[in-house]
């Protein structure tokens, strides 16, 4: 089973794990959040992320999910990627996480595609219904 590692500042990652656990009715296996703070050095981040990857990888690979692209922890994770085995997606949201959890029995490249579509598909802009003439109500 593909391991999942969430990289996010402070309680964001743990909050997403708790929310996914609530939606699914149980905590998913091989899912961990690494809560980080702004004061960690890039070296510390790289060592810590590498250790978490090792603990999560049962041979099927690991997908790293980060809160934002360009952050120190995402940059550190980028240096650890191994195409088709250790992958990363930045911009994690709850719909993306639920989608990944539900499809991670598939090959990692397929799960990456499901993650991207699940993340984008979970974003909505509810609008005011239009009047019969097409103008907003």
C-alpha positions as CSV (number, residue, x, y, z in Angstrom):
1,X,0.0,0.0,0.0
2,X,1.3,3.4,-0.9
3,X,2.4,5.4,2.2
4,X,1.2,9.0,2.6
5,X,3.2,11.7,4.3
6,X,1.7,15.1,4.9
7,X,4.1,18.0,5.3
8,X,2.4,21.1,6.8
9,X,3.1,23.8,9.3
10,X,2.1,23.3,12.9
11,X,-1.3,21.6,13.3
12,X,-2.5,21.7,9.7
13,X,-1.4,18.2,8.8
14,X,-2.7,16.6,11.9
15,X,-6.0,18.4,11.3
16,X,-6.3,16.9,7.8
17,X,-5.5,13.4,9.2
18,X,-8.2,13.8,11.8
19,X,-10.7,15.1,9.2
20,X,-10.0,12.2,6.8
21,X,-10.3,9.8,9.7
22,X,-13.7,11.2,10.6
23,X,-15.0,11.1,7.0
24,X,-13.8,7.5,6.5
25,X,-14.8,6.3,10.0
26,X,-11.3,5.2,11.0
27,X,-7.7,6.4,10.7
28,X,-6.2,5.2,7.5
29,X,-3.1,3.1,7.8
30,X,0.3,4.3,6.5
31,X,-0.7,7.9,6.8
32,X,1.4,10.3,8.8
33,X,1.6,14.1,9.2
34,X,4.8,15.8,10.0
35,X,4.1,19.1,11.8
36,X,6.8,21.6,11.1
37,X,7.6,25.1,12.3
38,X,9.2,28.0,10.5
39,X,12.4,27.7,12.5
40,X,13.6,24.3,11.2
41,X,16.8,24.2,9.1
42,X,16.7,22.7,5.6
43,X,19.1,20.0,6.8
44,X,16.8,19.0,9.7
45,X,13.8,18.9,7.4
46,X,15.6,16.7,4.9
47,X,16.7,14.2,7.5
48,X,13.3,14.1,9.2
49,X,11.4,13.7,5.9
50,X,13.8,11.0,4.8
51,X,13.2,9.1,8.1
52,X,9.4,9.4,7.7
53,X,9.6,8.2,4.1
54,X,11.6,5.1,5.2
55,X,9.0,4.2,7.9
56,X,6.1,4.6,5.5
57,X,7.5,2.8,2.5
58,X,6.6,-0.9,2.3
59,X,7.9,-1.2,-1.2
60,X,4.8,0.4,-3.0
61,X,6.2,3.9,-2.6
62,X,5.3,7.1,-0.8
63,X,3.3,10.2,-1.9
64,X,4.3,13.3,0.0
65,X,1.5,15.9,0.3
66,X,2.5,19.4,1.2
67,X,0.5,22.4,2.1
68,X,2.2,24.9,-0.2
69,X,4.8,24.9,-3.0
70,X,8.0,26.8,-2.4
71,X,8.0,26.4,1.4
72,X,11.2,25.1,3.0
73,X,9.7,21.7,3.8
74,X,8.4,21.3,0.2
75,X,11.8,22.3,-1.2
76,X,13.5,19.7,1.1
77,X,11.1,17.0,0.0
78,X,11.8,17.8,-3.7
79,X,15.4,16.8,-3.2
80,X,14.2,13.3,-2.1
81,X,11.9,12.5,-4.9
82,X,12.3,9.3,-7.0
83,X,10.0,9.3,-10.0
84,X,7.4,6.5,-9.7
85,X,8.4,5.7,-6.2
86,X,8.6,8.8,-4.1
87,X,6.3,11.5,-5.5
88,X,5.1,14.9,-4.2
89,X,2.0,17.0,-4.7
90,X,1.9,20.6,-3.3
91,X,-1.4,22.3,-2.5
92,X,-3.0,19.5,-0.4
93,X,-6.7,19.8,0.4
94,X,-9.1,17.4,2.1
95,X,-10.9,16.2,-1.1
96,X,-7.5,15.3,-2.5
97,X,-6.5,13.4,0.6
98,X,-9.8,11.4,0.6
99,X,-9.3,10.6,-3.1
100,X,-5.8,9.4,-2.5
101,X,-6.7,7.2,0.4
102,X,-9.5,5.6,-1.6
103,X,-7.3,4.8,-4.6
104,X,-3.9,4.1,-3.2
105,X,-4.2,0.4,-4.0
106,X,-3.6,1.4,-7.6
107,X,-0.1,2.0,-9.1
108,X,1.5,5.3,-7.8
109,X,1.2,7.1,-11.2
110,X,-2.5,6.4,-11.3
111,X,-2.9,7.6,-7.7
112,X,-1.1,10.8,-8.6
113,X,-3.6,11.4,-11.4
114,X,-6.5,10.7,-9.0
115,X,-5.1,13.1,-6.5
116,X,-4.8,15.9,-8.9
117,X,-8.3,15.5,-10.2
118,X,-9.7,15.0,-6.7
119,X,-8.0,18.1,-5.4
120,X,-9.2,20.3,-8.3
121,X,-12.6,18.7,-8.4
122,X,-13.1,19.5,-4.7
123,X,-12.9,23.2,-5.3
124,X,-16.3,24.9,-5.9
125,X,-17.6,28.4,-6.2
126,X,-21.3,28.2,-5.3
127,X,-23.1,30.8,-7.2
128,X,-26.5,32.5,-6.8
129,X,-29.0,30.9,-9.2
130,X,-29.8,33.0,-12.3
131,X,-33.2,34.5,-13.0
132,X,-35.0,33.3,-16.1
133,X,-33.5,36.2,-18.1
134,X,-29.9,35.1,-17.1
135,X,-29.1,37.8,-14.5
136,X,-28.2,36.8,-11.0
137,X,-31.1,36.6,-8.5
